[in-house]
Amino acid sequence: MQSLNRFRCLSPASPCFRWLASRGSCRKLFIGGLSYDTNETILKDAFGQYGEIIEVKVICDHVSGKSKGYGFVQFTSEDDTHIALKEMDGQSLDGRNIRVTYAHKG
């Protein structure tokens, strides 16, 4: 019976499952205040010095294709994410002071 208790965490209704599912957001950063000229290559180069990056996304307008001035960077490591947040928040990138926070789902 005790071995079955280990698998309760696999149920989507369990708090443990929801906690584990939300842990991915600890590796993803929201980057605000980007220059409209900042692209994904520039963002990756700026944040890549802090660790291995899984994904970089600059959000663009669907009609014009121009940047909306924000994006996301996802790291492989929570430690690298935390260091990048500390080091890059408030720094200048492409002539603009950027805001860096943890990304939240929802």
N, C-alpha and C positions, 0 to 999 in steps of 0.2 A: 504494500500500500504506500509506503514511503517513497518508492521510486516514481509513482504517479504524480506526487506533489511537484516534482521537478518540471513536469510538462505543463503545469497550469499557466506558466509564464508565456506559453506559446498561444494561448487563447487571446484573440483580439480584444475580448472584453476585460481582460485582466489589467490592472494598473501597471504591473511589471512589463507587460507587452507594450503598452502605450509609452512607458518611460524609455524602453529600449528603442522603439521606433522613432522617438523624438531626438535621440542622441545624435543623429546625423546632422542636425542643424547646428551642433557645436563645432562643426568643421566648415560651415558656410558663412561668409561675410557679406553684408550689404555695404556697398560703396556708394555714397551720395555726394552730390556736388561736383560731379565730373564735368569737365569741359565737353562741349558738344563735339569737339574734335578727337576726344579720347576713344580709341578703338580697343578691341579685345587684345591685340598684340601689345599695345602700350600697357594695358592693365596687367597682363600676364608678366611682362618684363618687370614691372614695378613690384609686384607681389611675389614673384617667383624666387626672389632672393631669400625668402623666409621659409621655403620648403616646397615639397612636391605638390603641384596643383592638379586637381582632377578636372575642373571645368572653370572657364571664365566666360561670363555673359554680360555684354553691354545691351541694355534694353533700348530698342529703337521703335519709333513710330511706324505703324503698319502701312500708312499711306505714303508718308514722305521718305521713310527709310532713315531719317536722322535720329541721332541719339536723344534719349529723353533725359540724359544727365545722371543716370544711375546704372549700377550693375551689380553683379555678384561674382565672388571668387570662392571656390570650394577646394579645400586642402585635403590631403590624405590623413593628416594628423591633427588632433585637437591641440596639441602643444604648439605646432607651427601656426595654427590659426590664431591662437591667443597672442603669440609673439607678433604676428603680422598686424593684429588689431592694435596692440600697444604701440608699435613702432610707426604705423601709417596713419592713425587717426589724427587729423589736423594738419597733416603734411601737405606740401604743394605737389600737385601732379598736373602737368600740362598747363601750368599757370593758375590753377585753382586749388584752394584748400579743401581737401576732401574730408568727408565724415565716414568713419568706419565703425560699424556695429555688427553684432551677431545677427544673422538673418533669422527671421521667425516664420514658421509655416502659418498659413492662414490668410 
